[in-house]
Amino acid sequence: MKYSFVEIDIDSGPKDHVILNKAQAAILGVGAADRVQITNLTNKQSLNNVIVDYSQNTKKHTVGLFKPTRKRLGLKKGDKITIHQMGKPISTLYIKNKLDGKKLSKKQIAEIIKDVVYGNLSPVELAYFVAGAYIHGFNFEETANLTQAIAETGNTIKFKKGQIVVDKHCIGGVPGNRTTMIMVPILTALGLYMPKTSTRSITSPAGTVDTMEVLANVMVDYDQIPGILKKTKGFIIWGGTSDLADADDNLIEVRHSMNIDPTGMVLASVLAKKKAAGSTHVLIDLPYGKHAKITKSEASKWKKDFEKIGKLIGLEMKVITTVGNQPIGNGIGAYLEAQDVLKVLNCASDAPADLREKSLQMAGILLELSGKTSKNKGYQLAKETLDSKKALKQFQKIMKTQGPAPAKVKAAAYTHELKASKAGTIKEIHIKNISKAALILGAPKDKSAGVYMQARLGDKVQKNQSLLTLHYNNKQNLESLLKQKLLSEIFSIK
């Protein structure tokens, strides 16, 4: 049967949808969320796995198509289409198997990831896959197979054979901790390649990309990457425009929307991205602590898993566990964190010592791991590169090459101090509450909103001494924050 179409002027995103009424669906033998093939009879262009939605507003021989779907079919006014039923991809059966607690084979995992990349799975089916991984977990073999499958999808960065390429990853959970933006210029100034792609923050006050975007453009297309690497040997960009291991981006979106991080999926996500970026030598940072993402015992297990899977896919790995019981750096929030980074690179007297020290230690580890320097010499080489301002000059070169920031970000319009309710020593800092406070103030969307630390673990403080300063632009956000107990529970003073 031939159908006319009406265009629904809404961007439905990457998934293709067709709007049918129930009578049309019954004739075609399909239901809501089923898949159909649509063909443009004029140019013979077809789309598979178009998702069916219901509406009683469509006429007998007319269907509704969203703008992106119409464009992908090359439809013009007056064109006719045909619609044919399609079965569900076989990968949906494998997803059901995972929900039932069954182990998935290498072939089954590859089939699921292939359908993720080609857009053959609906958002609901993707969510079931993530849920199955969360409920039943992946064993080592499944995790390794998932890593390989994700790494082989999408674009990859090509280097000549034998080229050493370094990278690092932190699983997060500690506010601030913006070491990447200091490590990349140190290591690339010394001649190492370090192409760094990151995701944007969703549940934390800022990610590396959000912070870098205060200072430079991070929206770099895949075809621009070789030119940037030729000039600077490294970059700090958003991974969403480069399509490296792009199956992972779809899974991350679902994980974030559900606020769950299945361990095997996280391991595969991290290492697949490194493999796709051409990395050969990788440092993984696993912060642990009472209020961090993982405990000390979990960090030990993750360390072993990362090392085993990294070895399996041919990566030289160094995995470190670090104490995550307070923020690293003073600023929490994109603008404030960017100021910390600039202070460290400029060797300013008020640069946060902890951020500087951790960045130097980690850069030193990669210098030794990559063979750029001998054992126990990495830290000193990194320090000399930072202190000589070579890293600063390299960072300026990277910023210039990536292009200017899309918008100028200024300091927040208002500040509010949190003061000590009594004298004593700071025994504990609830880092999750610091992050929550920054989020309530508007981060990460508002890049200038956030928290600036003025006290640390072990500090002796006096009553009414300033512990931290809140930075905000929206007064209602501050009012909302002050109504909660959250601020009073950040510091434990005894």
RAJOBEL-V127082 format. One record per residue. N is the residue number from 1. PHI is phi in radians with two decimals (none if undefined). Layout:
n phi
N PHI
N PHI
//
This chain:
n phi
1 none
2 -1.63
3 -2.22
4 -1.54
5 -2.46
6 -2.05
7 -1.54
8 -1.69
9 -1.38
10 -2.35
11 -1.44
12 -1.51
13 1.48
14 -1.29
15 -1.50
16 -1.62
17 -2.30
18 -2.24
19 -1.75
20 -2.08
21 -1.56
22 -1.13
23 -1.17
24 -1.08
25 -1.09
26 -1.12
27 -1.10
28 -1.38
29 1.30
30 -2.21
31 -2.18
32 -1.03
33 1.35
34 -1.27
35 -2.00
36 -2.38
37 -1.81
38 -2.02
39 -2.15
40 -1.41
41 -1.24
42 -1.39
43 -1.87
44 1.15
45 -1.25
46 -2.14
47 -2.20
48 -1.70
49 1.00
50 -1.35
51 -1.50
52 -1.50
53 -2.16
54 -1.75
55 -2.79
56 -1.49
57 -1.53
58 -1.46
59 -1.41
60 -0.96
61 -1.98
62 -2.26
63 -2.14
64 -1.75
65 -2.24
66 -1.27
67 -0.93
68 -1.08
69 -1.16
70 -1.04
71 -1.17
72 -1.15
73 -1.52
74 1.17
75 -1.34
76 -2.11
77 -0.98
78 1.66
79 -1.16
80 -1.93
81 -2.28
82 -2.05
83 -2.26
84 -2.27
85 -1.16
86 -2.22
87 -1.36
88 -1.25
89 -1.04
90 -1.05
91 -1.13
92 -1.16
93 -1.18
94 -1.17
95 -1.10
96 -1.09
97 -1.02
98 -1.16
99 -1.08
100 -1.46
101 1.54
102 -1.50
103 -1.34
104 -1.73
105 -1.41
106 -1.04
107 -1.13
108 -1.16
109 -1.13
110 -1.08
111 -1.16
112 -1.08
113 -1.14
114 -1.04
115 -1.24
116 -1.09
117 -1.13
118 -1.42
119 1.27
120 -1.46
121 -1.88
122 -1.32
123 -0.97
124 -1.15
125 -1.16
126 -1.08
127 -1.10
128 -1.13
129 -1.11
130 -1.12
131 -1.11
132 -1.08
133 -1.16
134 -1.25
135 -1.28
136 -1.85
137 1.28
138 -1.99
139 -1.37
140 -1.04
141 -1.11
142 -1.10
143 -1.10
144 -1.10
145 -1.17
146 -1.14
147 -1.03
148 -1.09
149 -1.12
150 -1.18
151 -1.07
152 -1.53
153 -1.72
154 1.25
155 -1.41
156 -2.35
157 -1.60
158 -1.69
159 -2.20
160 -1.13
161 -1.01
162 1.53
163 -1.23
164 -1.44
165 -2.29
166 -1.82
167 -2.78
168 -2.51
169 -2.60
170 -2.06
171 -1.29
172 1.51
173 1.74
174 -1.98
175 -1.05
176 1.33
177 1.04
178 -1.49
179 -1.22
180 -0.97
181 -1.22
182 -1.74
183 -1.19
184 -1.00
185 -1.17
186 -1.10
187 -1.26
188 -1.27
189 -1.11
190 -1.62
191 1.70
192 -1.48
193 -1.47
194 -2.58
195 -1.42
196 -1.90
197 -1.93
198 -2.44
199 -1.66
200 -1.37
201 -1.27
202 -2.13
203 -1.96
204 -2.11
205 -1.09
206 -2.92
207 -1.95
208 -1.00
209 -1.15
210 -1.04
211 -1.23
212 -1.09
213 -1.20
214 -1.17
215 -1.91
216 -2.74
217 -1.22
218 -2.09
219 -1.58
220 -1.99
221 -1.33
222 -0.98
223 -1.26
224 -1.53
225 -1.05
226 -1.00
227 -1.13
228 -1.17
229 -1.09
230 -1.12
231 -1.50
232 -2.18
233 1.17
234 -2.89
235 -2.82
236 -2.35
237 -2.32
238 -1.35
239 -1.26
240 -1.19
241 -1.70
242 -1.71
243 0.97
244 -1.41
245 0.83
246 -1.22
247 -1.06
248 -1.12
249 -1.06
250 -1.14
251 -1.22
252 -1.08
253 -1.02
254 -1.20
255 -1.03
256 -1.18
257 -1.15
258 -1.61
259 0.98
260 -2.31
261 -2.30
262 -0.99
263 -0.94
264 -1.05
265 -1.24
266 -1.15
267 -1.02
268 -1.13
269 -1.03
270 -1.11
271 -1.29
272 -1.13
273 -1.11
274 -1.14
275 -1.10
276 -1.15
277 -1.40
278 1.46
279 -1.16
280 -2.04
281 -2.27
282 -2.24
283 -1.91
284 -1.97
285 -1.90
286 -2.03
287 -1.27
288 -2.25
289 2.82
290 -1.00
291 -1.95
292 -1.46
293 -1.17
294 -2.30
295 -1.50
296 -1.10
297 -1.18
298 -1.14
299 -1.07
300 -1.11
301 -1.19
302 -1.03
303 -1.00
304 -1.11
305 -1.13
306 -1.03
307 -1.13
308 -1.16
309 -1.25
310 -1.02
311 -1.10
312 -1.09
313 -1.70
314 1.50
315 -1.78
316 -1.42
317 -2.06
318 -2.34
319 -2.01
320 -2.05
321 -1.84
322 -2.23
323 -1.28
324 -2.05
325 -1.86
326 -2.80
327 -1.03
328 -1.82
329 1.66
330 -1.65
331 -1.55
332 -2.27
333 2.15
334 -0.94
335 -1.11
336 -1.14
337 -1.20
338 -1.09
339 -1.13
340 -1.04
341 -1.06
342 -1.10
343 -1.13
344 -1.14
345 -1.15
346 -1.47
347 0.96
348 -1.21
349 -1.15
350 -1.76
351 -1.16
352 -1.11
353 -1.13
354 -1.19
355 -1.17
356 -1.05
357 -1.13
358 -1.15
359 -1.08
360 -1.16
361 -1.09
362 -1.24
363 -1.08
364 -1.07
365 -1.07
366 -1.20
367 -1.11
368 -1.34
369 -1.06
370 -1.41
371 1.45
372 -1.18
373 -2.53
374 -1.43
375 -1.01
376 1.22
377 -1.91
378 -1.14
379 -1.04
380 -1.12
381 -1.13
382 -1.10
383 -1.10
384 -1.10
385 -1.19
386 -1.29
387 -1.17
388 -1.42
389 1.26
390 -1.11
391 -1.15
392 -1.07
393 -1.08
394 -1.17
395 -1.11
396 -1.09
397 -1.15
398 -1.10
399 -1.05
400 -1.11
401 -1.20
402 -1.26
403 1.82
404 -1.22
405 -1.05
406 -1.13
407 -2.65
408 -1.36
409 -1.82
410 -1.86
411 -1.07
412 -1.05
413 -1.24
414 -2.27
415 -2.37
416 -2.55
417 -1.61
418 -1.75
419 -1.94
420 -1.16
421 -1.41
422 -2.77
423 -1.45
424 2.71
425 -1.96
426 -1.30
427 -1.71
428 -2.69
429 -2.20
430 -1.49
431 -1.18
432 -1.14
433 -1.20
434 -1.11
435 -1.10
436 -1.06
437 -1.07
438 -1.11
439 -1.14
440 -1.11
441 -1.30
442 2.18
443 -1.23
444 -1.53
445 -1.05
446 -1.54
447 -1.18
448 -1.59
449 -1.36
450 2.82
451 -2.29
452 -2.08
453 -1.35
454 -2.24
455 -2.50
456 -2.29
457 -0.97
458 1.54
459 -1.18
460 -1.62
461 -2.14
462 -1.75
463 -1.02
464 1.26
465 -1.29
466 -1.22
467 -1.75
468 -2.78
469 -2.13
470 -1.55
471 -2.03
472 -2.71
473 -2.02
474 -1.90
475 -1.13
476 -1.14
477 -1.10
478 -1.13
479 -1.04
480 -1.08
481 -1.16
482 -1.20
483 -1.32
484 -1.70
485 -1.44
486 -0.90
487 -1.12
488 -1.23
489 -1.82
490 -1.30
491 -1.88
492 -1.85
493 -1.96
494 -2.36
//
